[in-house]
Amino acid sequence: MTLLLTLACGSPAPAGAHDTALAAIRADAPPCTDERTDVRVWRKPDLSVHRYFVEGSPEVCSHPTATWYDADGKRLDYVAFEPLTSENAAYYEDLHARHATGATAMESVPLFPSH
């Protein structure tokens, strides 16, 4: 309940708030995305944008990657589409901690706005 009130009162995403970052992300052309792709917005406790996360679709290519972006839409890391194993677990735990610690996935916005 508190989170909902905070979001409603804090207005974290006014119309057009993500336009500049999403334009930069579209220009980067994340792999395996299409008109149905959504971008997850990770926010800090003060509701400012911390990261954007784009997941490629297995409907577009067989091994889609995911991509982390900063609040300005600059690409930070790719995340391979592969099974989690004992050999790569530490790498992916570190990758997630580096981008998600102190933030929460709060909303999704379309990568490609409808016309």
FIBA-274745 format. One record per residue: x, y, z of N, C-alpha, C in turn; residue in one letter; residue number from 0. Coordinates in pm, whole numbers, plus 50000, padded with zeros to 5 digits. Atoms other than C-alpha are relative to their C-alpha. Layout:
N
> n.px,n.py,n.pz,ca.px,ca.py,ca.pz,c.px,c.py,c.pz,rest,nr
> X,Y,Z,X,Y,Z,X,Y,Z,A,NUM
...
END
This chain:
115
> n.px,n.py,n.pz,ca.px,ca.py,ca.pz,c.px,c.py,c.pz,rest,nr
> 50082,49881,50000,50000,50000,50000,50086,50125,50000,M,0
> 49911,49884,49994,50279,50242,50087,50066,50024,49865,T,1
> 49935,49987,50130,50453,50169,49756,49904,50062,49899,L,2
> 50098,49945,50092,50136,50239,49561,49976,50148,50026,L,3
> 50018,49859,49968,50083,50567,49744,50121,50082,49961,L,4
> 49878,49929,50037,50444,50665,49690,50006,50020,49850,T,5
> 49996,49988,50145,50421,50592,49320,49898,50100,49950,L,6
> 50105,49908,50043,50094,50780,49284,50036,50144,50035,A,7
> 49966,49864,49955,50215,51081,49482,50130,50050,49939,C,8
> 49870,49960,50050,50570,51080,49354,50005,50018,49849,G,9
> 50004,49993,50145,50471,51053,48985,50136,49971,49938,S,10
> 49867,50031,50047,50792,50870,48893,50016,49998,49849,P,11
> 49985,50011,50144,50714,50842,48523,49900,50089,49926,A,12
> 50089,49913,50076,50547,51149,48374,50012,49969,49851,P,13
> 49998,50025,50144,50461,51130,48004,50129,50052,49939,A,14
> 49877,49961,50067,50777,51138,47799,50126,49989,50083,G,15
> 49885,50004,49910,51006,51077,48097,50112,49911,49948,A,16
> 49899,50096,50046,51184,50789,47926,50043,50025,49855,H,17
> 49980,49982,50144,51193,50934,47572,50146,50004,49958,D,18
> 49859,49986,50038,51562,51029,47560,50074,49868,50016,T,19
> 49933,50128,49976,51684,50703,47714,49952,49895,49901,A,20
> 50051,50100,50093,51454,50490,47498,50048,50026,49858,L,21
> 49945,49969,50133,51570,50673,47184,50144,49950,49989,A,22
> 49861,50050,50000,51931,50591,47279,50003,49848,49996,A,23
> 50005,50147,50000,51839,50228,47348,49959,49950,49862,I,24
> 50040,50040,50136,51657,50199,47012,50115,50019,49903,R,25
> 49886,49974,50089,51961,50353,46838,50110,49895,50018,A,26
> 49902,50106,49973,52180,50088,47003,49957,49868,49937,D,27
> 50057,50120,50064,51953,49824,46841,50028,49874,50079,A,28
> 49978,50121,49922,51944,49563,47118,49962,49876,49919,P,29
> 50026,50120,50078,51957,49212,46970,49864,49938,50029,P,30
> 50122,50082,49988,51639,49013,46906,49880,50074,50054,C,31
> 50116,49923,49956,51392,49292,46975,49908,50027,49881,T,32
> 50096,49963,50103,51078,49381,46783,49897,50094,50060,D,33
> 50100,49901,49955,50768,49599,46815,49928,49959,50127,E,34
> 50065,50046,49877,50644,49387,47109,50092,50009,50122,R,35
> 49902,49999,49892,50957,49439,47321,49969,50108,50104,T,36
> 50014,49906,49889,50916,49599,47662,50135,50019,50068,D,37
> 49879,49966,49926,51187,49764,47869,49962,50007,50148,V,38
> 50025,49992,49855,51195,49705,48245,50079,50117,50057,R,39
> 49938,49882,49938,51269,50019,48443,50031,49965,50145,V,40
> 49955,50025,49862,51473,49964,48761,50021,50135,50067,W,41
> 49993,49872,49930,51438,50245,49014,50066,49986,50136,R,42
> 49940,49989,49866,51629,50352,49324,49889,50033,50099,K,43
> 50102,49966,49900,51445,50412,49653,49941,50140,49985,P,44
> 50055,49864,50020,51408,50782,49563,49918,50010,49871,D,45
> 50077,50016,50122,51228,50662,49244,50068,50051,49874,L,46
> 49926,49964,50121,51495,50791,49007,50036,49871,49925,S,47
> 49964,50117,50081,51582,50557,48719,50143,49960,50030,V,48
> 49867,50057,49977,51877,50332,48798,50050,49928,49875,H,49
> 49963,50078,50118,51882,50096,48499,49876,49972,49916,R,50
> 50100,50055,50091,51685,49984,48197,50048,49860,49962,Y,51
> 49966,50138,50033,51674,49613,48112,49913,49955,49883,F,52
> 50071,50042,50121,51581,49485,47766,50030,49853,49976,V,53
> 49983,50142,50031,51522,49116,47701,49961,49974,49856,E,54
> 50033,50041,50136,51541,48985,47347,49896,49888,50004,G,55
> 50106,50099,50007,51263,48755,47233,50045,49874,49927,S,56
> 49968,50123,50071,51311,48388,47145,49913,49982,49875,P,57
> 50080,50003,50123,51041,48450,46882,50070,50073,49886,E,58
> 49928,49923,50101,51283,48682,46701,50129,49930,49959,V,59
> 49879,50077,50030,51604,48476,46727,50015,49888,50102,C,60
> 49996,50122,49919,51700,48143,46876,50069,50016,50135,S,61
> 49926,49982,49874,51940,48266,47150,50007,50149,50035,H,62
> 50003,49855,49977,51830,48617,47247,50079,50041,50124,P,63
> 49930,49945,49885,52048,48822,47474,49910,50102,50069,T,64
> 50062,49889,49928,51933,49067,47735,50109,50107,50013,A,65
> 49904,49891,49994,52095,49407,47774,49965,50094,50114,T,66
> 50015,49899,49894,52145,49639,48073,50044,50135,49944,W,67
> 49967,49863,50040,52145,50016,48009,49996,50089,50124,Y,68
> 50006,49905,49889,52212,50309,48241,49880,50093,49982,D,69
> 50116,49911,50001,51959,50585,48312,49993,50090,49877,A,70
> 49997,49919,50122,52068,50772,47997,49983,49918,49874,D,71
> 50015,50088,50116,52028,50469,47770,50132,49951,49943,G,72
> 49870,50049,50045,52399,50385,47742,50013,49851,50036,K,73
> 49985,50143,49977,52465,50011,47702,50112,49972,50100,R,74
> 49902,50037,49898,52643,49859,48001,50048,49856,49986,L,75
> 49965,50142,50006,52633,49479,47964,49898,49922,49921,D,76
> 50087,50100,50060,52493,49197,47757,49989,49883,50096,Y,77
> 50020,50121,49922,52349,48891,47929,49967,49889,49901,V,78
> 50019,50108,50095,52383,48572,47727,49880,49914,50036,A,79
> 50111,50094,49982,52091,48336,47679,50062,49860,50006,F,80
> 49937,50130,49980,52242,48022,47827,49959,49945,50136,E,81
> 50036,50059,49870,52177,47779,48109,50093,50049,50110,P,82
> 49920,49967,49883,52295,47874,48454,50067,49872,50049,L,83
> 49924,50118,49959,52570,47631,48555,50091,50037,50116,T,84
> 49906,49973,49891,52816,47595,48838,50121,50080,49949,S,85
> 49886,49928,50057,53083,47734,48602,49971,50149,49979,E,86
> 50028,49858,50030,52901,48060,48520,49914,50069,50106,N,87
> 50089,49944,49898,52685,48114,48831,50058,50125,50066,A,88
> 49939,49885,49932,52928,48350,49003,50002,50123,49909,A,89
> 49999,49890,50095,52958,48561,48688,49863,50067,49993,Y,90
> 50135,49943,50012,52581,48604,48655,49949,50059,50131,Y,91
> 50036,49940,49871,52533,48667,49026,50065,50137,50014,E,92
> 49930,49872,49995,52795,48943,49004,49937,50101,49904,D,93
> 50062,49912,50099,52635,49086,48690,49868,50055,50052,L,94
> 50129,49955,49946,52292,49100,48853,50022,50095,50118,H,95
> 49972,49914,49884,52433,49247,49176,50050,50138,49955,A,96
> 49943,49874,50049,52624,49513,48981,49891,50094,49949,R,97
> 50103,49915,50060,52309,49636,48809,49874,50016,50084,H,98
> 50129,49998,49931,52021,49555,49042,50007,50035,50148,A,99
> 49991,49973,49857,52155,49610,49395,49957,50144,50030,T,100
> 50048,49867,49961,51974,49899,49560,49888,50052,49912,G,101
> 50106,49957,50091,51707,49912,49290,49895,49890,49988,A,102
> 50111,50093,50017,51376,49747,49210,49940,50019,49862,T,103
> 50072,49991,50127,51211,49664,48878,49859,50050,50031,A,104
> 50124,49935,49960,50913,49899,48902,49894,50007,49891,M,105
> 50096,49983,50109,50753,49924,48558,50060,49950,49870,E,106
> 49955,50033,50135,50773,49821,48196,49942,50104,49905,S,107
> 50045,49905,50102,50751,50058,47902,50035,49940,49864,V,108
> 49968,50055,50132,50738,49973,47530,50127,50061,49943,P,109
> 49879,49950,50064,51069,49999,47348,49964,50081,49876,L,110
> 50043,49932,50121,50894,50099,47028,49857,50052,50022,F,111
> 50135,49947,49976,50600,50335,47087,49910,49973,49880,P,112
> 50095,50024,50109,50288,50260,46886,49972,50133,49929,S,113
> 50022,49878,50081,50215,50504,46609,49855,50037,49995,H,114
END
